[in-house]
Amino acid sequence: MEPVYTPVITAARAVFLAQGLKFRIEGAEHVPRVGGAVMAINHTGYFDFTYAGLAAHPSRRLVRFMAKTSIFSHPVAGPLMRGMKHIPVDRRDGKASFMRAVQALKDGEVVGVFPEATMSRSFDLKEFKPGAVRMAQEAGVPILPTTIWGSQRVWSKNTPKHLGRSNIPIFIMIGEPFHVGPDENRAEATKRLQAVMEGQLRQQQAAYPTLTGDDLVFQPARLGGRAPTPEEAAAEDAHDMSRTVDKFNKKRRG
C-alpha cells in the first residue's frame, strides 16, 4: 500500500492533463517489474522527477528519488517526500545517504538519481558524477539511462515559466538496462553511461518539434538556440555557489 504516493500520482496526472502536456514515452518496457534498478536522469527542469516517475508507471513501479535534505524540511513538501519514501541527501553526510540508497536498491526499489547533480542551464549534459554507477555496482543492479527533453519549457532556471495550459511536448526515453561490472572502473563506466544518454538525448532533440522565436531560449546554443553555452552556464553555476557559501558563512558568523 502507498497511501501517499498513489494519490500524488493521481494529482500529478490531473495537473499534466490541465496543462495539456503531450507525453511521448519510449522504452517503458525496460523498467523491470521486480527488483532494484538505478534510474539515471538528465536534469533540465524542475519537474523532471515527476516526468521520469510517470515513465515507470506502466511497469507498476514507484521511483524513490534522491533529493536534497532541505526539501524534507519544507512544511508541505516534507511530509509528502517522507510519505513517498524518497531518500534525503545530506551533503555533509553523503555516506549515510549513499548507504540508504544502496539498501533501497537491495530491497528491490527503483532509485532515481540525477548524475549531473544540478540542473543544466545550457540544456546540454553536464559532466556526470560517479554516484549512479557506484550505487549500481555496490547493489548489483542495472542502471536505466533515462533522458527527458521538453521539460525545460515548463519550468527551468532563469527562463519563462509555462505552468498553465501550454500543450508542450515532453519526450521521455528509457534506454536498455546499462550494466556495470563488479570490478569495472567507475570513472570509465560513468563516461560510458554519459555517452549512452548523450546519444538518446540527441535522438530526442532531432525528433522534437522545431523551436522558434521566444522559445529559442529553451534550445541549446549548439543547436542555434539562445540558452547559455556550457561554459557560460558553468560560470553562472559558480557564481550561484559562491553566493550560497557567502550566505552560509554570514549566517554562521551572525
C-alpha positions in Angstrom: 0.0 0.0 0.0 1.2 3.5 -0.9 -1.2 5.8 0.9 0.8 8.9 -0.1 2.4 8.1 -3.4 -0.7 6.8 -5.1 -2.9 10.0 -4.6 0.1 12.2 -5.5 0.4 10.3 -8.8 -3.3 10.8 -9.4 -3.0 14.6 -8.7 0.1 14.9 -10.9 -1.8 13.3 -13.8 -4.6 15.7 -13.4 -2.2 18.6 -13.5 -0.5 17.3 -16.6 -3.9 17.0 -18.3 -4.8 20.5 -17.3 -1.5 21.8 -18.7 -2.1 19.9 -22.0 1.3 18.3 -21.8 1.9 15.9 -24.7 4.0 12.9 -23.5 5.9 10.6 -25.8 7.4 7.8 -23.7 9.8 5.3 -25.3 11.4 2.3 -23.6 9.0 2.0 -20.7 9.3 -1.8 -21.1 12.9 -1.5 -20.0 11.8 -0.7 -16.4 11.9 -4.1 -14.6 8.6 -5.2 -13.0 10.5 -6.5 -10.0 14.0 -5.9 -8.5 16.2 -3.0 -7.9 17.4 -0.5 -10.5 19.0 2.9 -10.6 17.1 5.3 -12.8 19.7 7.9 -14.1 18.0 11.0 -15.4 19.3 14.2 -17.1 18.2 17.4 -15.5 16.9 20.4 -17.3 13.7 21.3 -15.5 12.2 21.4 -12.0 9.6 18.8 -12.8 12.0 16.2 -14.2 11.4 13.8 -11.3 7.6 13.8 -11.9 8.0 13.0 -15.6 10.6 10.3 -15.0 8.3 8.7 -12.4 5.5 8.7 -15.0 7.6 6.6 -17.4 8.0 3.9 -14.7 4.2 3.6 -14.1 3.4 1.2 -17.0 5.6 -1.3 -15.2 3.7 -0.6 -11.9 6.9 0.7 -10.3 7.3 3.7 -8.0 10.6 5.6 -8.1 12.3 6.6 -4.9 14.1 9.8 -5.7 17.2 11.1 -4.0 16.7 14.8 -3.1 18.4 17.4 -1.1 17.6 17.4 2.6 16.2 20.9 2.7 13.1 19.7 0.7 12.3 17.3 3.5 12.2 20.2 6.0 9.5 22.1 4.0 6.2 22.2 5.8 4.2 20.9 2.8 6.7 19.1 0.6 8.5 17.4 3.6 5.6 15.1 4.7 4.9 14.2 1.1 8.6 13.3 0.4 8.8 11.2 3.5 5.4 9.6 2.8 6.6 8.6 -0.7 9.8 7.2 0.8 12.2 9.4 -1.2 15.8 9.5 0.0 17.2 12.7 1.6 20.7 13.7 0.5 22.7 15.5 3.1 25.9 16.8 1.5 27.5 17.0 4.9 26.9 13.3 5.4 27.0 11.8 1.9 27.9 8.3 3.1 24.7 7.9 5.0 22.6 9.0 2.0 24.5 6.6 -0.2 24.0 3.7 2.1 20.3 4.3 2.3 20.1 4.3 -1.5 22.1 1.1 -1.8 19.9 -0.6 0.8 16.7 0.5 -1.0 18.2 -1.0 -4.2 19.0 -4.2 -2.5 15.4 -4.2 -1.2 14.2 -4.2 -4.8 13.4 -0.5 -5.2 13.9 1.7 -8.2 16.0 4.7 -7.1 16.0 7.9 -9.2 19.2 10.0 -9.4 20.5 12.9 -11.4 24.1 12.2 -12.4 24.7 15.8 -13.2 23.9 16.7 -9.6 22.4 20.1 -10.5 20.2 21.4 -13.3 21.8 22.2 -16.6 21.3 25.8 -17.6 22.7 25.1 -21.1 20.3 22.1 -21.6 23.3 20.0 -22.7 24.5 17.3 -20.4 26.9 18.4 -17.7 29.8 16.2 -16.5 28.4 13.2 -14.7 29.2 12.4 -11.1 30.0 8.7 -10.4 27.3 8.2 -7.8 24.8 6.4 -10.0 27.5 3.9 -11.2 28.8 3.4 -7.7 25.3 2.7 -6.3 24.5 0.2 -9.1 27.9 -1.5 -8.7 27.5 -1.7 -4.9 23.9 -3.1 -5.0 24.5 -5.3 -8.1 21.6 -3.8 -10.1 21.3 -2.3 -13.6 21.1 1.4 -14.5 18.1 2.7 -16.5 19.5 5.5 -18.8 16.6 8.0 -18.8 16.5 11.2 -20.9 13.9 13.9 -20.9 13.5 16.6 -23.4 11.0 19.5 -23.3 10.7 19.8 -19.5 12.8 22.9 -19.6 10.0 24.6 -21.4 7.6 24.1 -18.4 9.9 25.5 -15.7 13.7 25.8 -15.6 16.3 28.2 -14.2 16.2 31.8 -15.4 13.6 31.1 -18.2 9.9 31.9 -18.6 7.5 29.5 -16.7 4.7 27.8 -18.5 2.7 26.4 -15.6 -0.7 26.9 -17.2 -2.1 25.2 -20.2 0.8 25.1 -22.6 0.4 22.0 -24.8 4.2 21.4 -24.5 5.5 18.1 -25.8 7.6 16.2 -23.3 9.8 13.4 -24.7 10.9 10.6 -22.3 13.2 7.8 -23.3 14.4 4.9 -21.1 17.3 3.0 -22.7 18.1 -0.6 -22.4 19.4 -1.6 -18.9 23.0 -0.5 -18.5 25.2 -2.9 -16.6 28.3 -2.1 -14.6 30.7 -5.0 -14.0 31.6 -5.7 -10.3 35.3 -4.8 -11.0 34.7 -2.2 -13.7 36.5 1.2 -13.3 33.8 3.6 -12.1 35.1 6.6 -14.0 35.1 4.7 -17.2 31.7 3.3 -16.6 30.4 6.8 -15.8 31.8 8.1 -19.2 30.1 5.1 -20.9 26.8 5.9 -19.2 27.0 9.6 -20.2 27.8 8.6 -23.8 24.6 6.4 -23.9 22.5 9.2 -22.5 24.0 11.8 -24.8 23.0 9.6 -27.8 19.5 9.2 -26.5 19.1 12.9 -25.9 20.3 13.9 -29.3 17.9 11.4 -30.9 15.0 13.1 -29.0 16.2 16.6 -29.9 16.3 15.6 -33.6 12.7 14.4 -33.4 11.3 17.3 -31.3 9.1 20.0 -32.9 11.2 22.9 -34.2 11.5 25.8 -31.7 11.3 29.4 -33.0 11.0 32.9 -31.7 10.9 33.3 -28.0 11.1 29.6 -27.5 14.7 29.6 -28.6 15.7 30.4 -25.0 15.0 26.7 -24.4 17.2 25.5 -27.2 20.9 24.7 -26.6 23.4 27.1 -28.2 24.9 24.3 -30.3 21.5 23.8 -31.9 21.2 27.5 -32.7 19.2 28.4 -29.6 19.7 31.2 -27.1 20.4 29.1 -24.0 23.8 29.8 -22.4 26.7 27.8 -23.7 28.1 25.1 -21.3 30.9 27.5 -20.4 28.6 30.4 -19.7 26.3 28.0 -17.7 29.3 26.8 -15.6 30.2 30.4 -14.8 26.6 31.1 -13.7 26.7 28.0 -11.5 30.0 29.0 -9.9 28.5 32.5 -9.2 25.5 31.0 -7.5 27.6 28.6 -5.5 29.8 31.5 -4.2 26.7 33.4 -3.2 25.4 30.4 -1.3 28.7 29.9 0.5 28.7 33.6 1.4 25.2 33.4 2.9 26.1 30.3 4.9 29.3 32.0 6.3 27.3 35.1 7.2 24.7 33.0 9.0 27.4 31.2 11.0 29.1 34.4 12.0 25.7 36.0 12.8 
